[in-house]
Amino acid sequence: MKKLQAAMEYLMTYGWAILIIALALGVLYSLGVFNPNRLKPVGCFLPAPFTCQIQTFRGSNGNLTLLIGQGSGQTITITNVACVDNSRLNGAGGIPASGDFTSVSKTLASGGSTSVSVSCKRSDGSTFTGNIGDTFSGTLVINYAIGSSSTPYYTMGSISAQINTP
């Protein structure tokens, strides 16, 4: 009889421990701790003289709003902006197709910044849409001109944006 009681106490003790661990894992799962999208870095990175900050990313229409600044010491006119999946770049270090660009036409004094809206394109060319928490990673391309020159330049940076507005 004593062996049976010892066995029951053993099973009950470990049963309660397993139940508590299962409850803790369930709570962590419901809080999204095991969601891999939470582990992705979120940010916008452009080479000097540009700066970039993500303001909003709408999931319903894929509209990404960025705050772009510059500190080159000269006036810069941003003409086009593209946000694309890396597979949409033409060749090694190439730029996206002209249909991926959004016409902007914003003039920035040195030290100034402006808000720019663009749609991010998936590898198949469709606009990235989704739910709050979904993340887009790709390349941000900016076409610009310096001063009164009409010579076009472009710069490329990386972007990882998480949808934060439905």
C-alpha positions, -999 to +999 in steps of 0.1 A: +000+000+000+029+024+008+044+018-027+011+027-043+008+059-023+044+069-031+037+063-068+006+085-067+024+113-049+052+111-075+027+113-104+007+142-088+038+162-081+052+159-116+016+163-131+012+197-114+047+208-126+039+198-162+005+216-160+022+248-147+048+247-175+021+241-201+001+271-188+033+293-189+040+283-225+004+290-234+006+325-220+039+332-238+024+320-271-007+342-267+015+372-260+033+366-294+067+358-279+072+329-304+062+350-335+093+353-358+081+386-372+087+402-338+124+393-342+129+411-374+146+445-371+125+474-382+140+505-398+150+525-428+187+528-437+200+552-464+236+562-471+247+598-463+236+625-468+201+611-465+182+600-434+150+580-432+124+574-406+093+552-409+061+571-399+032+548-409+026+516-428-010+509-437-019+473-441-051+479-461-035+496-491+002+491-485+009+528-482+043+534-465+049+570-452+085+580-447+102+611-433+133+616-455+159+642-446+192+653-461+223+671-449+245+675-480+250+713-477+230+718-510+194+718-521+182+684-533+151+676-553+137+642-548+120+631-580+110+594-575+110+569-547+107+531-550+102+505-522+108+470-537+116+434-528+152+428-536+143+404-564+129+433-584+163+450-588+177+447-623+210+428-620+236+432-593+232+466-577+207+476-603+177+498-599+140+487-601+119+490-632+104+524-639+069+511-631+080+505-595+087+542-588+064+567-573+067+603-586+074+626-557+089+660-567+100+673-533+127+699-528+148+697-496+171+723-483+202+710-465+191+700-430+155+697-441+131+668-442+099+659-459+072+633-458+070+609-487+044+582-494+052+551-515+038+516-521+062+487-515+062+461-542+065+423-537+086+401-559+057+395-583+051+433-587+019+434-565+016+459-537+025+446-502-006+445-480-014+426-448-023+428-412-008+447-383+026+431-374+034+418-409+068+429-420+082+439-455+119+438-461+135+451-492+153+480-509+145+517-509+156+536-540+156+574-543+161+594-575+172+630-570+189+660-585+214+683-568+208+721-568+195+734-602+212+706-621+190+682-640+215+654-638+197+624-622+213+606-593+200+577-572+208+562-539+198+528-525+192+517-489+175+489-471+141+490-455+123+467-430+089+481-422+062+466-400+025+473-407+013+495-378-020+508-391-049+488-405 
